[in-house]
Amino acid sequence: MATPPGAESMDQVWARTLDSLRQSDDVTAQHRSFIRLIKPLAIVEDNVFLAVAEDFTKNYVETTIRELLTRALSDMIGREVRIAVTVDSSVSPPEPSTPVDDEPPQRRSSGPTRTEPEPAYEDPHLNPRYTFDTFVIGSSNRFAHAAALAVAESPGKTYNPLFIYGDSGLGKTHLLHAIGHYTRHLKPQTRVRYVNSEEFTNDFINSIRDDRSLSFKRNYREVDVLLIDDIQFLQGKEQTLEEFFHTFNALHNAGKHVVITSDVSPRNLDGIEERMRTRFEWGLMTDVQPPDLETRIAILRKKAAADDVQAPGDVLEYIASNITSNIRELEGALIRVTAFAALNKQPVDLSLAQVVLKDLISDDDSEITASTIIGITADYFGISMEELTGTSRSRVYVTARQIAMYLCRQLTDLSLPKIGENFGGKDHTTVMYAVKKVEDQIAQRRQMYNQVNEIHARIKQQSRR
Ligand SMILES: Nc1ncnc2c1ncn2[C@@H]1O[C@H](COP(=O)(O)OP(=O)(O)OP(=O)(O)O)[C@@H](O)[C@H]1O
């Protein structure tokens, strides 16, 4: 398509857009790997036409990075544009003249221009830290672990479906990802699909809106192992449940494996029809319980080793004795103590742990909500809650937003997608990225440590009133 004289070509606009995305804190590594697969086609009036080689990529672009791309392209072009993505299997994404990430050049330029599938264990949907190797086995999760391992070793054979349930922060997602990694490790050609049920819902709704039912079906039915997280979010969503029911049946009939997690057992899943609950019980149901003291200590020891931090036994024991019901909080406490010590160049010892964790360990059961966290964080940074949850990429907003997301993950039981919803409908990968970024920066930058600590203390103080 011809470019009007004087106007920038599509390629130029795209190159500048990639450049701006490279500088954006909202763009995660996963986003980047998908952005690389896009070929820009043309700008016609207010529409930007993009092409990708596969339905799966189109789906991701449309559900996960549409907003981000639309914003960046609109900024570049200087007016509000819409994006339209088409699938063309002959498409090779352009060789980026302006890289969108910091990947070493040899990796980008090696091989054909059409991106080869990543090695299985680099699946962007799976957290590389959640493997069987990093999972600590104890009496609270031994059975769930064994069942997960059996599924990964021979998917489609036994325990189909496998249904893992239990309270928040007890390792269900970790096990689900571990199944994904290990299945692929043993048989790289196995098609594994991990999805959170909120993503499944969005994907389904978008597929109806965009008339893409066929590609939706293909995405979820042409797999060997479907890992679906937090199924309780489908409660009461009739149409999505109906679709999931058909997906489940199609896979099960074809001898494919389905693994489901939930915060309650199938019996207690309200708003889900009996016929479906019965199916969930066809295979194996297993719960995960809060870990006992030994397991909590072992988890902390493993985490300390993985993060390469030194923490003596009595400190680990102190943390493990006081934080009992959620492994996410347990890990968060260790990070706080070791980060404080590193920043102050002090050794990690018991008295330091006691001081640092004073707030965390003091007993109060009052519920902390996302809006309390957002309100207090916004107040701390002197911005409004709308600004905090909005889309501005100025540094102070981004920092405040990321800290608030991190604290929501630490202090509430909200899932990543639910946290995203509280921040104006951000994608769960944006939340995941924010949590990781704050976690890393707490350990490296005193200012970040102090800010997070101060906001945390204010939240706790307010919730005690
Ligand atoms: N047995 C374990 N060994 C090592 N780490 C664990 C174990 N169980 C949980 N964790 C860690 O605890 C954190 C929370 O686990 P995870 O996200 O899997 O919980 P979940 O049960 O899926 O929670 P939610 O229902 O809130 O999604 C993760 O960082 C995970 O790696």
PDBQT file of the ligand as one rigid body, heavy atoms in Angstrom, charges set to zero:
ROOT
HETATM    1  N1  LIG A 501       6.196 -26.554  48.249  1.00  0.00    +0.000 N 
HETATM    2  C1  LIG A 501       6.743 -25.425  47.814  1.00  0.00    +0.000 A 
HETATM    3  N2  LIG A 501       8.055 -25.327  47.628  1.00  0.00    +0.000 NA
HETATM    4  C2  LIG A 501       8.641 -24.172  47.220  1.00  0.00    +0.000 A 
HETATM    5  N3  LIG A 501       7.958 -23.049  46.954  1.00  0.00    +0.000 NA
HETATM    6  C3  LIG A 501       6.632 -23.080  47.103  1.00  0.00    +0.000 A 
HETATM    7  C4  LIG A 501       5.953 -24.268  47.539  1.00  0.00    +0.000 A 
HETATM    8  N4  LIG A 501       4.635 -23.999  47.584  1.00  0.00    +0.000 NA
HETATM    9  C5  LIG A 501       4.495 -22.724  47.206  1.00  0.00    +0.000 A 
HETATM   10  N5  LIG A 501       5.688 -22.167  46.915  1.00  0.00    +0.000 N 
HETATM   11  C6  LIG A 501       5.925 -20.780  46.478  1.00  0.00    +0.000 C 
HETATM   12  O1  LIG A 501       4.962 -19.955  47.111  1.00  0.00    +0.000 OA
HETATM   13  C7  LIG A 501       4.505 -18.945  46.220  1.00  0.00    +0.000 C 
HETATM   14  C8  LIG A 501       2.997 -19.058  46.092  1.00  0.00    +0.000 C 
HETATM   15  O2  LIG A 501       2.667 -20.256  45.411  1.00  0.00    +0.000 OA
HETATM   16  P1  LIG A 501       1.553 -20.351  44.249  1.00  0.00    +0.000 P 
HETATM   17  O3  LIG A 501       1.467 -19.069  43.494  1.00  0.00    +0.000 OA
HETATM   18  O4  LIG A 501       1.820 -21.587  43.461  1.00  0.00    +0.000 OA
HETATM   19  O5  LIG A 501       0.262 -20.509  45.147  1.00  0.00    +0.000 OA
HETATM   20  P2  LIG A 501      -1.246 -20.782  44.726  1.00  0.00    +0.000 P 
HETATM   21  O6  LIG A 501      -1.713 -21.884  45.597  1.00  0.00    +0.000 OA
HETATM   22  O7  LIG A 501      -1.362 -20.964  43.253  1.00  0.00    +0.000 OA
HETATM   23  O8  LIG A 501      -1.915 -19.414  45.158  1.00  0.00    +0.000 OA
HETATM   24  P3  LIG A 501      -3.166 -18.622  44.520  1.00  0.00    +0.000 P 
HETATM   25  O9  LIG A 501      -4.361 -19.471  44.784  1.00  0.00    +0.000 OA
HETATM   26  O10 LIG A 501      -3.161 -17.327  45.283  1.00  0.00    +0.000 OA
HETATM   27  O11 LIG A 501      -2.862 -18.443  43.061  1.00  0.00    +0.000 OA
HETATM   28  C9  LIG A 501       5.243 -19.161  44.935  1.00  0.00    +0.000 C 
HETATM   29  O12 LIG A 501       6.353 -18.306  44.882  1.00  0.00    +0.000 OA
HETATM   30  C10 LIG A 501       5.696 -20.595  45.009  1.00  0.00    +0.000 C 
HETATM   31  O13 LIG A 501       6.874 -20.827  44.276  1.00  0.00    +0.000 OA
ENDROOT
TORSDOF 0
